[in-house]
Amino acid sequence: MSRERLDALVVGGGIVGAALALGLRQRGLAVRLLDPQPAPRWQAADHDLRVYAIAADAQALLAALGVWPALRERRVSPYTAMQVWDASGGRPWRIEAQALGVPQLGHIIEHALLVDTLQAALRLAGVPREAAALSAIEDGEDGVVACLADGQRLQAATLFGADGARSAVRAALGIGVQVKDYATSGLVALLHSSHPHQSTCWQRFLPTGPLALLPCADGRVSIVWSLPQPEAERLKAVPEVQFNAEISRAADRVLGELKLDGERRLFPLRRQLATTQHQGRVALLGDAAHVVHPLAGQGVNLGLRDVTDLLASLDAAQRQGGGLSPSRLARWARRRHSENRLAAHAFEAIHHIYSKPAPLPMLLRRWALAAANLPPLGRALWRHAAGFSGVRTP
Ligand SMILES: Cc1cc2nc3c(=O)[nH]c(=O)nc-3n(C[C@H](O)[C@H](O)[C@H](O)COP(=O)(O)OP(=O)(O)OC[C@H]3O[C@@H](n4cnc5c(N)ncnc54)[C@H](O)[C@@H]3O)c2cc1C
C-alpha cells in the first residue's frame, strides 16, 4: 500500500474527472487522477467529430478553473442563435442571444480540445495522472482504499468516480443503474454547407429522431443525427453522394446543400441513471451517474454541473474549517440526483413527443413551440435551457 494518504482520488480523466481534479487541487487538496487511457492530444489541423454545446454555466466553471482563455485561444465557436423546428409543420422556435441580453448563447467546443486543455492545466498544477485502472474499492479506517489493476493500493479520504458510462467505481460499490435502451444511435460527422451557418445551432425534429447542426469555428457544421439502429447503420455505409442528398433533405435545406467532409461515426443512445450518486466516502459524477439523450446537447453540461455544485459544497465546508464529510456528500448527491433524473426524463419526453406522427403529440408540440415563441415564457425557457438561469461560479 502506498504510504501517501490522498485527500481525493479521482477515477476517470475525461472532461468531468479532469475538471473536478483541477478544482480540488486549486482548493489545496492532495489529488491524484487515475485513467488507463492516455488523454487525447488535440491538434488544430484535426477537428474532433465529437463536439459539445457548452452552456453558459459550464463556461463559468471552465473560466473559474482558469482554462477558458486557453480554450478560446485554441478554438471555440460561439453561437448566437438556436432554431428548432418540426418536420411535420408549424412555426420554428427561434431565440437570439440579443433577446436575452447576452453576447452569445454558448460555445461549440471539441471533446479532444477540452480534455487536452484540462490535462495541460493539471500538469501545471502538479496533479499526477496514473495510467492504471481501478479494479476494486475497500473501506479504510478513515477513508477509502482503491485497488488498482496493476496491484497498487491507494488510500484517499474521498474517492470520486468519473469513469464514464461503464463505471468500475459504480460496479465496485454495487450501485445499480436503470437503463432504457432507445435502440437508436447518434450519427456524428463534419459537413460543408452551401449557405453559411450564421453561428446558429439548428435542430430539426424528424419522425425518426432529431437532427442537430452545430456551427464550427471554421465554417463547417457538425451533425448529431439520432436514428433507429438499422437506419443509422445504413446511413453510415451509403456512398457519400447518397448520404449528402439524404442529409440535405433531412435538414430541410436550411443550410442549402450539405457535403460530408471525412468519416461518419455512430454512438449508441440510451438513458442510464445510477440509483444513487453517493455511498459513504465515494461520489459518482458525469456519465458514471447519468447518461442522457443527446438531443439537447446536455450530456457534458450536466456532468460539469455535478462538478460546480461539488466544488461549491467544498468551498462552504472549507469556510467552516472542514472538508467534504459523508453527510455533505449525501446532500450534494440528493440535489444532483434529482436534477439529473429530471433532465434525463425531460429529454426523453421531448424525444418521445417529437418522434410520434399521431395527432395528439403533433398538437402538443405545435402548442409547445407556439408557447415558446411567446416573449416572456420563451425568454424564461431559453434562459434556463442555455444555462443562464443557474450561472454561478464554484
Ligand atoms: C462517439 C460519442 C459521441 C458523443 N457525442 C455527444 C454529443 O454530440 N453531445 C453530447 O452531449 N454527448 C455526446 N456524447 C456523450 C459524451 O461524450 C459524454 O456525456 C461525456 O464524455 C461524459 O464525460 P465523462 O467525463 O463523465 O465520461 P467519459 O468521457 O466517458 O470519461 C470517462 C473516463 O474514465 C476512464 N475510465 C474508464 N474506466 C476506468 C477505470 N476502470 N479506471 C480508471 N479510469 C477509467 C476512461 O478512459 C475515460 O477517460 C458522445 C459520446 C460518444 C462515445
The ligand as an ORCA input file, in Angstrom:
! r2SCAN-3c Opt
* xyz 0 1
  C     -18.811      8.922    -30.046
  C     -19.537      9.742    -28.989
  C     -20.144     10.907    -29.377
  C     -20.828     11.683    -28.408
  N     -21.431     12.825    -28.834
  C     -22.081     13.575    -27.937
  C     -22.729     14.784    -28.323
  O     -22.734     15.149    -29.502
  N     -23.348     15.542    -27.365
  C     -23.348     15.148    -26.049
  O     -23.885     15.874    -25.191
  N     -22.762     13.999    -25.658
  C     -22.141     13.219    -26.552
  N     -21.569     12.060    -26.146
  C     -21.595     11.744    -24.709
  C     -20.469     12.495    -24.012
  O     -19.253     12.197    -24.664
  C     -20.416     12.137    -22.534
  O     -21.589     12.618    -21.913
  C     -19.194     12.741    -21.850
  O     -17.984     12.378    -22.472
  C     -19.157     12.312    -20.374
  O     -17.977     12.742    -19.753
  P     -17.369     11.945    -18.523
  O     -16.078     12.641    -18.200
  O     -18.398     11.783    -17.476
  O     -17.074     10.461    -19.063
  P     -16.111      9.932    -20.229
  O     -15.871     10.948    -21.286
  O     -16.680      8.618    -20.670
  O     -14.708      9.693    -19.477
  C     -14.508      8.590    -18.606
  C     -13.014      8.353    -18.410
  O     -12.846      7.288    -17.448
  C     -11.835      6.412    -17.885
  N     -12.065      5.085    -17.293
  C     -12.928      4.133    -17.695
  N     -12.846      3.045    -16.884
  C     -11.903      3.315    -15.947
  C     -11.374      2.598    -14.828
  N     -11.762      1.344    -14.510
  N     -10.426      3.193    -14.062
  C      -9.988      4.443    -14.363
  N     -10.479      5.171    -15.402
  C     -11.407      4.614    -16.186
  C     -11.920      6.439    -19.403
  O     -10.666      6.081    -20.006
  C     -12.290      7.902    -19.674
  O     -11.161      8.725    -19.892
  C     -20.905     11.258    -27.057
  C     -20.290     10.061    -26.678
  C     -19.601      9.290    -27.623
  C     -18.955      7.996    -27.171
*
